[in-house]
Amino acid sequence: MARLIPLVLIALALWFWFRARKKTAAYMDSYEAPEAHARDRHDHRGPPAPAP
């Protein structure tokens, strides 16, 4: 039993670490996506002209 506790703790630490890496990668992809899509568009429009 004394040998099992450290193994369980290590397994939990690895699980949380991989889970955090996956969530971080998903966040970075969602953060960088709008900039990449704006760069790919050729018909980029500026701000609307002011009304007279």
N, C-alpha and C positions, 0 to 999 in steps of 0.2 A: 504493500500500500504506500509506503514511503517513496518508492521509486515511481509510482504512478502519478502522484501529485505534480512533480515538476514536468512530466511529459504532458499532462493536461494543460498546465499553465503555458508551456511553450506552444502547444497546438492552438490555444486560444489567442495568444499573442500573434502568431502567424496569420490566423484567420482575420483578426481585426486589422492587421497591417495590409493584407491583400485587399480587404474590403475598402480600406481608406484609399489605397492606390487606385482602385477602380473608380471610386467616387470622385477622386481628384482628377483623374483623366477625363471623366465625363464632364466635369465642371469646366475644365480647360477647353475641351472641344466646343462646348456651348458658348464659352466666352469668346473664342477666336472665330467662330463661324460667321457672325454678321460682317466682320471686317473682310473676311475672305470672299463672301458673296458680293459685297459692295465693290471690291476690286475687280471681280469678274464681269460685272455689268458694264456694257459699253454705252448705254444710254443714261448715264448718270445725270440727273437733273439737279440744278442748284436750288437755292431757296426761291420761293415764289416772289414775283415782283410786287412792290407795294402798289396799293390802289391809288389812283389819282385824286 
